[in-house]
């Protein structure tokens, strides 16, 4: 019985300590802020925003006309190549790498953005086609599919070199509409 009482006191005290700490942070940030209270609120960045050129304000990163790239990011070497190729394509501006796990989890914002996409590219590392199957099971049927095994890259036998990533990125770029 004594351990339950002590545990309850500890949890109650810990909760009060957390609440007090949070209140202190809010008060400190309010005191540190010297901007007028009628100033426009700055939106907090989230998964759908990025910093605008010049660092002014966040802007939406994915428009309905965007080209989305989903990659298998599996544990094998070919999964790593697929992931790195998708990142390379995104960095080069060929499309926007997007969250395959969000599609699998049916995350509302990710699903809506994917539905509105102009084009979709799924890049799979091996013949299990996890990226393709995730999109299909979520109801997406209009997309391009690139599988590294179709390019002669074998699971467990293909090191993730710059050359391999460049080869996949080049093929993926050719599959996306201009």
C-alpha positions as CSV (number, residue, x, y, z in Angstrom):
1,X,0.0,0.0,0.0
2,X,2.8,2.4,0.9
3,X,4.3,2.0,-2.6
4,X,1.0,3.0,-4.3
5,X,0.7,6.1,-2.1
6,X,4.3,7.1,-2.9
7,X,3.8,6.4,-6.5
8,X,0.6,8.6,-6.6
9,X,2.4,11.4,-4.8
10,X,5.3,11.1,-7.3
11,X,3.0,11.2,-10.3
12,X,1.0,14.1,-8.9
13,X,4.2,16.0,-8.2
14,X,5.6,15.2,-11.5
15,X,2.5,16.4,-13.3
16,X,2.5,19.6,-11.3
17,X,6.2,20.1,-12.1
18,X,5.6,19.6,-15.8
19,X,2.7,22.0,-15.8
20,X,4.7,24.6,-13.8
21,X,7.6,24.3,-16.3
22,X,5.3,24.7,-19.3
23,X,3.7,27.8,-17.7
24,X,7.1,29.3,-17.0
25,X,8.2,28.8,-20.6
26,X,5.0,30.4,-21.9
27,X,5.4,33.4,-19.5
28,X,9.1,33.8,-20.5
29,X,8.4,33.7,-24.2
30,X,5.6,36.2,-23.8
31,X,7.9,38.6,-21.8
32,X,10.7,38.1,-24.4
33,X,8.4,39.0,-27.2
34,X,8.2,42.8,-27.8
35,X,5.9,42.7,-30.9
36,X,2.4,44.2,-30.6
37,X,-0.4,41.8,-29.9
38,X,-2.2,42.8,-33.0
39,X,0.7,41.6,-35.2
40,X,-0.3,38.9,-37.7
41,X,0.4,35.4,-36.5
42,X,3.2,33.5,-38.2
43,X,2.1,30.1,-39.2
44,X,4.1,27.2,-37.8
45,X,5.8,25.0,-40.4
46,X,4.5,21.5,-40.8
47,X,4.9,18.7,-43.3
48,X,3.3,20.7,-46.1
49,X,5.4,23.9,-45.8
50,X,8.9,24.9,-46.6
51,X,10.9,28.2,-46.3
52,X,10.3,30.6,-49.2
53,X,13.2,32.0,-51.1
54,X,14.8,34.8,-49.1
55,X,13.6,33.2,-45.9
56,X,10.5,35.3,-45.5
57,X,7.5,33.0,-44.8
58,X,6.5,29.4,-45.2
59,X,4.8,28.4,-48.5
60,X,3.0,25.3,-49.5
61,X,5.4,22.9,-51.0
62,X,3.1,20.6,-52.9
63,X,0.5,22.0,-55.3
64,X,-2.2,19.9,-57.0
65,X,-0.1,19.9,-60.2
66,X,3.0,18.4,-58.5
67,X,4.9,15.3,-59.5
68,X,5.3,13.0,-56.6
69,X,8.0,10.4,-56.1
70,X,7.5,7.4,-53.7
71,X,10.4,5.1,-53.0
72,X,10.9,1.8,-51.4
73,X,13.4,2.6,-48.6
74,X,13.8,-1.0,-47.6
75,X,16.6,-2.5,-45.7
76,X,18.4,-4.0,-48.7
77,X,21.0,-2.3,-50.8
78,X,18.5,-1.8,-53.7
79,X,16.1,-0.1,-51.2
80,X,18.8,2.3,-50.3
81,X,19.5,3.0,-54.0
82,X,15.8,3.6,-54.7
83,X,15.6,6.0,-51.7
84,X,18.7,7.9,-52.8
85,X,17.5,8.1,-56.4
86,X,14.2,9.5,-55.3
87,X,16.0,12.1,-53.1
88,X,18.3,13.0,-56.1
89,X,15.2,13.5,-58.3
90,X,13.6,15.7,-55.7
91,X,16.8,17.8,-55.3
92,X,17.1,18.2,-59.1
93,X,13.5,19.4,-59.3
94,X,12.1,16.5,-61.3
95,X,9.4,15.9,-58.7
96,X,8.8,15.9,-55.0
97,X,9.8,12.9,-52.9
98,X,6.8,12.1,-50.8
99,X,6.0,9.9,-47.8
100,X,5.1,6.3,-48.8
101,X,4.5,5.4,-45.1
102,X,1.9,8.2,-45.0
103,X,0.0,6.6,-47.9
104,X,0.2,3.2,-46.1
105,X,-1.1,4.8,-42.9
106,X,-3.8,6.7,-44.9
107,X,-2.7,10.1,-43.5
108,X,-5.4,12.5,-44.7
109,X,-3.1,15.3,-45.9
110,X,-0.8,12.9,-47.7
111,X,-3.6,11.1,-49.3
112,X,-5.2,14.3,-50.5
113,X,-2.0,15.6,-52.0
114,X,-1.3,12.3,-53.7
115,X,-4.8,12.3,-55.2
116,X,-4.2,15.8,-56.5
117,X,-0.8,15.0,-58.0
118,X,-0.3,15.5,-61.7
119,X,2.0,12.5,-61.9
120,X,3.3,9.8,-59.6
121,X,6.4,7.7,-59.8
122,X,6.9,4.6,-57.6
123,X,10.5,3.3,-57.3
124,X,10.9,-0.2,-56.0
125,X,14.2,-1.9,-55.2
126,X,13.2,-5.5,-55.6
127,X,10.5,-7.7,-57.1
128,X,8.4,-7.5,-54.0
129,X,7.1,-4.2,-55.3
130,X,6.3,-2.7,-51.9
131,X,6.0,0.9,-53.1
132,X,3.7,-0.2,-56.0
133,X,1.6,-2.4,-53.8
134,X,1.2,0.3,-51.1
135,X,-0.1,2.8,-53.7
136,X,-2.4,0.2,-55.3
137,X,-3.9,-0.8,-51.9
138,X,-4.5,2.9,-51.1
139,X,-6.5,3.1,-54.4
140,X,-4.0,4.8,-56.6
141,X,-3.8,3.2,-60.1
142,X,-2.4,5.9,-62.3
143,X,1.4,6.0,-61.7
144,X,4.6,5.1,-63.3
145,X,6.6,2.2,-61.8
146,X,10.3,1.7,-61.8
147,X,11.8,-1.5,-60.4
148,X,15.5,-1.7,-59.9
149,X,15.5,-5.5,-60.5
150,X,14.2,-4.8,-64.0
151,X,17.4,-2.7,-64.5
152,X,19.6,-5.6,-63.6
153,X,20.2,-4.6,-60.0
154,X,20.0,-7.6,-57.7
155,X,19.0,-7.5,-54.0
156,X,22.0,-8.1,-51.8
157,X,24.4,-7.8,-54.7
158,X,24.2,-4.1,-55.8
159,X,26.2,-1.6,-53.7
160,X,24.7,1.8,-53.3
161,X,27.2,3.7,-55.4
162,X,26.8,7.1,-56.9
163,X,26.7,5.5,-60.4
164,X,23.9,3.2,-59.4
165,X,21.9,6.1,-57.9
166,X,22.5,8.2,-61.0
167,X,21.4,5.4,-63.3
168,X,18.1,5.0,-61.5
169,X,17.5,8.7,-61.2
170,X,18.1,9.1,-64.9
171,X,15.5,6.4,-65.7
172,X,13.1,7.8,-63.2
173,X,13.4,11.3,-64.6
174,X,12.6,10.0,-68.1
175,X,9.4,8.4,-66.8
176,X,8.1,11.6,-65.3
177,X,6.2,14.1,-67.6
178,X,8.0,17.3,-68.3
